[in-house]
Amino acid sequence: MSTRNPRRADFPLLAANPQLHYLDSAATSQKPRVVLDAMRAYYERDNANPHRGAYALSARATDRYHDARERVAAFLGASDADCLVFTRGTTESLNLVATAWGHANVREGDEIVVTALEHHANFVPWQQLALARGARFLVCPLTSDHRVDLEALRAMVGTRTKVVAFNHVSNALGTLNPVNEIAQVARSVGALVVCDGAQGAPHLRVGFDALDVDFYAFSGHKMCGPMGIGGLLGRRAILEAMPPYQFGGDMIEFVRDEDSTWNALPHKFEAGTPNVGDAVGLAAACDYLDALGLESVLEHERTLVRLAMDRLREVDGVCLYGPSPSERSGVVSFTMAGIHPHDLATIFDQDGVCIRAGQHCAQPLMRRLGVSATARASFYVYNDEHDVEALVASLRRAKEVFAGGGELLPDELVPCRGAR
Amino acid sequence: MSDLQELYQSIILDHNRRPKNYGALEGASHRAEGRNPDCGDEVKVELAMTGDRIDEVRFTSAGCAVSRASASIMTQNVKGKSRAEVEQLFATFHELVTGKLRPSEQEARGLGELAAFSGVSRFPIRVKCASMPWHTLQAALRDAPRA
């Protein structure tokens, strides 16, 4: 086998732990040194409260924040950087749209459509909006290989459909969704198109200007950036027509005793002191990913996913979920007959193999897969074949540990409904 | 014994594969369901009580080996016991799985199969797997009696 992936040296945590097999980047990625350095430099040289200081240091902090927004917007293919609202992450971005746009535009009897592939963050805000407004909440089913069923979606939408919300890439299975095809169905009935890009932006060129969506939400911490920052890209006309999400400093224009008016985009949606340090870190993460080239990042992930799926299939009792490697990002979700994913994760951990086990914040999907949980390995820029081999070796070890338990119960032998 | 072997002792693996008192309880007087939203584990505990005493107890679960084995061994240990006795037993069990109690050989014998869970204390994130059936049992004991 080849030597370790040289990218590991860019990531202090991985460099310091050569035995670690970090296979949970879909939960959060590790952070390259350049990101940590950029944040440290900001706090050491330029830190002040932006937008309000009457001194040079504050002006510098303002510049850094502005530059970070321009940089991140450019990375995501958005030419109008004012239409990038910084948030705490995807969850806050989606709640922003569901709350601010949703309450102003969704009425009783309207319909909101999401898919069965959604993370709770792109499911519950819409479900709760529907409940609050007396709208119908519809969940688009999946095909047998766990992709959005476009035929079913076409049949589901109608003149009452106000929102179609879906993810770019499934966090639980890695499924790549055909954004523009789904958007076309939504457009045909005039619905708002909302894309959860938490698992898209780290791996794919978003190209927001050419993407047929109204909103695109993403998180910085899954794309080599720091925790606590992400964003919402929106179309200018829609953002301008929307009421604010939160009120406070920075987002206002005039405050009279009776009423107030709002600042221009993007500040209208950024109440309070902005998160400049993390924005600077996220901009550095975009530089890092650009230098690697997102196309080669995805190709690298697919190579590892293909290898992992092939090697896992060799292990008796494994069930793989999701579509073929060419239709997914760097995620492999699987179960092992007779061993709960949580037990797998504990045993893997003893070998330094970090995976996610559970429902992946996607209970509606787990119900449809007919499983209570899955084990999920996710690959990113720093992973390599050694990580795949460690994963498979740990799985074989788990089988040995559990071999003492005897024959499988009938309910543990449910037929695999995955892509195996 | 490695930490892993201590966690997955044959008693635990055996109860996981062939749980005791598994299934629905006809004519249950008390019941409760427990869920761990982090991992998706679910357990349902049903009791038939006479006064303060547990006559019958059965459970169903979807979850990891630790939680299923814990539920199985728990049901064997609480049958015939009063609420106060159950509370006492859970307090001891909780100290065991959190590492506060390091039983002597004699104490371990007194704990019977419950002693198999001492290995959980080396895996702090698994403590809730072992305790969830007990919390669910407590909830069932608080459940209003059904006719």
Interface residues (C-beta under 8 A of the other chain):
Chain A: G338 I339 H340 P341 H342 D343 T346 I347 Q350 A357 G358 Q359 Q363 M366 S372 A373 V401 F402 G404 G405 G406 E407 L408 L409
Chain B: S2 D3 L4 Q5 L7 Y8 S10 L13 D14 N16 R17 R18 P37 D38 C39 G40 D41 E42 A62 G63 C64 A65 V66 F123 I125 R126 C129
